[in-house]
Structures are given as C-alpha cells and as structure tokens.
C-alpha cells in the first residue's frame, strides 16, 4: 500500500515565522528534503509566502515559509510583513524560529553587534504581536550548533516566562540536528483529513517564479551592501526552441540607473557569472537543457509599485 492509498490520512498547515535571517527558509528546505525557498545570509531574502510539502508517518505537513517580520520602512516592507502575519493565520501549528546565538548575545548584553540587536528586537516585536492576539506557538531555537548548551537553558527560561509557548525544540536547521523529533511532533499534531497536494509535489511555487527566485538568490550572493534590496527579478518569457529546449528570459529591475553598472559588473562579468550559476541550478532542478537570458532595466520606485508586489506573490495593502 502506498502512502496515497492510506485511508487514515492526516494533513495540516504549519506556519513558520520569525525575524529576518532566523533560518526559516533553511528549516523549511530541511523538512521538505528539497530546496523550495532560496537562502542567503542577507536579511529579507524571502519576500513571499511559500508552501513546502512534506510527508511523515502518513501525514502531509504543509510548511508555510513566511518573510521575516521586522519594523517596515517601505511599502514593500509593509507588504512582506503583512504576508508573514497573514501566513500565520488559520494554521494548525505555529512555529516561532529564533536565532539562538544572536538572541542570547542580546539577552546577556555580551557586547551584541548591530545584527544581533536587530534580530532580538524583531523577535520581541513578534512576541508582542502574539501576546496582543493571545496566540500560542511552538518555540524553535535554531543554530544550536553555534551556542553552548548552558546558554540554551537560559534562553528557554527567558522565553518560558512569556507563557506563549506550548513546546520548545532546539535544532540546527542547516545541520539537521533535532529536526527529526520536531517532525514527528508535527506529524502527530496534523488533523485527520485528505491531503491537499499530490504525493510527489514539494511546493506550491510555479516553475516560472522559482526560476526568478533562483536568479535573485545568485544576485543576493554576489552583490553587496544595500543593492540586493533594491532589485527584483521577473521571468518575462518561457518558451521552447526549435530543438524543444527551454529558453527563459528574465528582467532584473533596479531603482536607479547608477545601479546598473554594479549589476552588470566590469565588462559584464557579474551578470555573466550570475547567469551561469542560475542556469546550472535551473538545469539541475528542472532536469533539462536551459538557455537563460538576463536583462537589466530601471524601474524607479518599484518598491512602491503594487504591480511588482503582485508579480512577486504579495498582495499590496
């Protein structure tokens, strides 16, 4: 009997929220067993809700990967934060993922850097939001491979004082440490009911959008400072050549003409490298030969353009 033939099926939704760069997307990819969300070391990499689908003990667990929650400054930020909170509604289990080393550094006043302070401040912002809505969650302390165990006990005591968390799990999403116990717990919490997705489907993201996300990931990895937050990637053409090979055309939108040279690089070196690494990953993901063409266009103030939000899967306010 296959999993899909099991009459005692379960299915439910698990929302994954947290501050930017807490490791939510890495966690979802680990639980799904495949890359469904792009990952970089830069905050705000995830811009839309993405559903990753996993099977465990006859239960289909639909993980809702959400953008990081922080204090917004732009309309794009507002749309991302709104998407995160919306993704946390009407779910069976709510997980709050916390960057344990960063938060402990803030809590212990151990000369925390600006990044740690922002991470802790954003986590506290989420906790305040949960308190306001009188909502319970599961606490997931992430990156435990980077923090001594005695510090984890201090964190658990601190978060337990909020009276918001039903359970606490300690994991390293990147290393896969502690994730099996959490997965078993979530599977047991899934309500009885039919599966929402076919057995072999891993995500709700379309191939066109995933291709755009892959290119954006490579840009985030190669570009520095604030430029990645001023760009977006859209797949404009998806066609077959005469040889039936896939031809993809994508546009990289930036806000100012002065940013174009940085995206292109000297002699076009940067965009060529981005295109090569993106194409190679797409060929592996889609399992076929791909011809990828990248173009750079200026669209002033695109971060305030509702049409761009919709293209990214966000719903403007």
Helices and strands as residue ranges (DSSP letters): G 3-5, E 10-18, H 24-32, E 50-56, E 59-65, H 75-87, E 93-99, H 100-107, H 114-132, E 137-142, G 144-146, H 149-160, E 165-170, H 179-189, H 207-222, G 227-230, E 232-240, E 246-254, G 257-259, H 260-264, G 266-268, H 269-286, E 290-298, G 302-304, H 306-311
